[in-house]
Amino acid sequence: MALSKQKYFNPYTDFGFKKLFAEEGSKDLLQDFLNQLLPEHHQISALHFKNTEALSEAKTERKAIFDIYCETKEGVHFIVEMQKGRVKHFVDRALFYSSFPIREQSKKGEWDFNLMPVYFIGILDFIHDRQPEWQNFRLDVCLKDQYNSVFSDKLHFKFLQMPLFNKQAHELETHFDKWIYFLKNLASFDEIPTILNEPIFQKGFDIAELSHLEVSQYEAYNRSLLDYWDVKSVEEAAFESGIEKGIEQGIEQEKLTIARAMKAQGIGSDIILAITGLRENF
């Protein structure tokens, strides 16, 4: 039985994301998307996919499994991750993953330690942090010194917090805007919007059309969609639990404030506890 009546698949699912960007036949889509994120001197003219399972030197050490791992003909490395839900220490995880393509560049014998750039691209289907410095749709990070000068151009992080992108079709200004609009709304489209009626997006829509999938692919997509819903369900439950906990803490704090004010007026502790419902001295 079909789980989805949509015309196009959800690109936030593992299946959808890799079908759209991680196959040889769709490599041009990945290249076009990445070039919107890159400076002029790192624009991609050609790339090839690498093994998405990166092993540590010792078998007992932790390995990394990337969504997409690729390299340009010039030697620039890219890790592209679609993150469906919050994970603990996400930034540390990005740093850890980035260490593999750095270490992979080491050479036996004499080597001058000249490294090619490494980019970690994180597409986040959630807001990572409520702190002001993270309250942007796009966050670009590189190594800088205390004078805000670039210390090294060899390690870059780019995080896209998809829930913070709210532009509508008439507000799209750049090709990059169009890409984000495409990714964020793909599963809800019934037809190709006029603003996205370009060859690169037409190909994306063709790949994403569920009726074009083979039976085995459609079944794999439905399994992937269930996984996506499970992640979102757990995240929503945790968020609601956090709200309830916050409300409870707020009520408790208000009771304490009232109790201390009553105590300052000389009212006895027994009376204060009876009125506020607090169960211990304050």
Secondary structure, 3 states (H helix, E strand, C coil): CCCCCCCECCCCCHHHHHHHHCCHHHHHHHHHHHHCCCCHHHCCCCEEECCCEECCCCCCCCCEECCEEEEECCCCEEEEEEECCCCCCHHHHHHHHHHHHHHHCCCCCCCCCCCCCEEEEEEECCCCCCCHHHCCCEEEEEEECCCCCEEEEEEEEEEEEHHHCCCCHHHCCCHHHHHHHHHHHHHHCCCCCHHHCCHHHHHHHHHHEHHHCCHHHHHHHHHHHHHHHHHHHHHHHHHHHHHHHHHHHHHHHHHHHHHHHHHHCCCCHHHHHHHHCCCCCC
